[in-house]
Structure formats: structure tokens, C-alpha cells
Amino acid sequence: MKSSVPGSAPRAVTRAYSRKQRPVYRIIIAQLIATLLASALCLFFGGVAALSALLGGLVCILPNAFLARRLGEGTASPGSGMKQLLYGEFGRLGLTVVMFGAIFILVKPLDALSFFGTFVGLQAFVVLVPLWDRLVDRGLTRQ
């Protein structure tokens, strides 16, 4: 495959490289798409179910985006990487707890099945997206 810019890497190589460099962002994008699809499907069960699915997805996506952003920041010293990871993880946990609390207090009525189903289902993307990338890299998805 030829590159469009002289001296640059072929597109397939660039795509594979970027996929390996930022799997966290690919996970978040996949979770966002799945949230919108789940919310759209829940519209068949009513507006409350659709809103609950959307909120369940946001409770999963926003803390993950916070962590990705936190880990994406450069580290000044060799020991600060672990510090960033801990701050990011505790921040993600705290944000998740606050969002759960706010939704349970402020959103009435809430469809628990749609809310928790979307939230729990999106957790699988942390494993499924890297697994899919690995399959694509090995060429196992060809028919």
C-alpha cells in the first residue's frame, strides 16, 4: 500500500501503529457508540428506559475518559507515572461514585435494568476492543 505523502509510512502501518498506541481512546469511542445504540434500542421500551441506558453509559464512559486523559499527560520524572496512575484510578472511582449518587438522587423514575445493563455491558469493551485489535492484527477476521 502506497503512502500519500512522500517519506511517510503506509496507511496500514500508520493505522496499526495508532491502534496500538491509543487503545484507551478506541475503547471509549466503542463504548460511546454502544451507549447510543443501547439507548436507541431502549426507545422501544419507552423514554425512561432510553434515558436510563444513556445515563448508565455515561457513568461508565466519563470516568474512563477522565482516566485516559490523566494517563495521557506526560510525566516529568520516572516515578511520577505511578503517581499519575493512582490519581487517575482514584479520580475515576470517585467520579463514578459521585455520578451514581447524583443519578439515583436526581433522576426519577429510573429503569434499573436499562441503567445497570448498559453500565455492566460497557465494562466488557475494556477486554473486547483490545481482543478485536489483536485479531485484526493477526488477520483472523478475514473471511
N, C-alpha and C positions, 0 to 999 in steps of 0.2 A: 504494500500500500504506500503510495507516494504522499509525501508531505506537501502541503500547500505553500509553506514558507521555506525558502532555501535555508539549509543548515539546521532546521528544526527536526524533531523526532516525528516519525509517522504517527498518524492519528490514533491507530490501535494501541501503539505503545504509550502514547500520552494518556489515553483513556484508562488503560490498565494501571498506569502509574498513579493517576489521580484517584482511582478507586482504592488503591492500597494505602494512599496517604491520608485520606479523609473518610474512613468508613463510618465514623460517628455521624457525619452530616448526611450520608446516604441513609443511615438508619432513621434519622429524624425526618427526612423527606418521605421515606416509605411509611413511617408512622403517620405523618400528616395526610398522605393520600388515603391510607387505610381508615383514618378517622373520618375523613369526608365521605368515603364510601359507606362506612358503617352508619353514619348519621343519615345519609340519603336512604339507605335501606330501612332504617328505623322509622322513616317518614310513613311507611306503610302501616305502622302501628300507632302513629299519632305524633303530634308535635312534641309532647313531653318526652317520648322515647327518643326522638331525634335530638332534642336539646341535651338530654342526659348522655347520649352517646358522644356528642360533640364535647361536652364538658369532661367526660371520662377520658377522652383522648387528649384534651388539653392538659389535664392533670398529669398525664404521662409525658407529653411532648415538651412542655415548657421547662420542667426541671431538667430534663435531658439536654435541652438546648442551653440551659444555664451551665451545666457541667461541661458540655462541649466547648462553649465559649471560654470558660475558665481554664480548661486544659489547653486551649488553642493559644493562650497568651504565652509569650516567650518567658523563659526563666533566666534570671540574671546569674545565678550561681548553681553549681551542681546539686546542692542539697535542697534547693527551692522547688524542684519538681515534685517531690513527695509532699511538700507543704501545699502546693497548688492542688494536688490530687485530694488531699484531706479537706481543704477548704471547699473544693468543688463538690465532693461527696456529701459533706455535712450541709452545705448550702442546698444541694439537690434534695436531701432528706427533709430539711426544714421547709423548703418551698413546697414540697409535696404535702407535708402535714398541714401547712397553712392553707393550701388550696383545698384540700379535703374538708377542713373545718369550715372555711368560708362557703363552700358549695353546700354543705349539709345545713348550715345556718341560714343562708340567704336564698337558696333555690327550693321553692315549694310549688308544686309537687316535683318529685324526682323519681324516675323509673330506675330502680336499683339494678335490675337485670341489664338494661342497656348501659348504664353508667359503669358498673363493675365489669361487665362483659367486654366492653371496649377497652377499659383500662388494663385488664389482665391479658386480653388478646394482643395488645400492642407490646407487651413485655416480650413476647416471642420474637419480635423483629430484631431484638438485640442478638439473637442467635441466627435467625433465618437470613438476614441480609448478608452477613459475612459468609455464611454457608453457600448462599447463592453466588456470591462473588467467587468463591473458591471453585464451584462447579463451572462457572463461566470461564475462569482462567484455565482450567483443565480441559475445557472443550466438551464436557459431559452433557451439555444442554443441546448439542446438535442432534438433529433427527436423522 
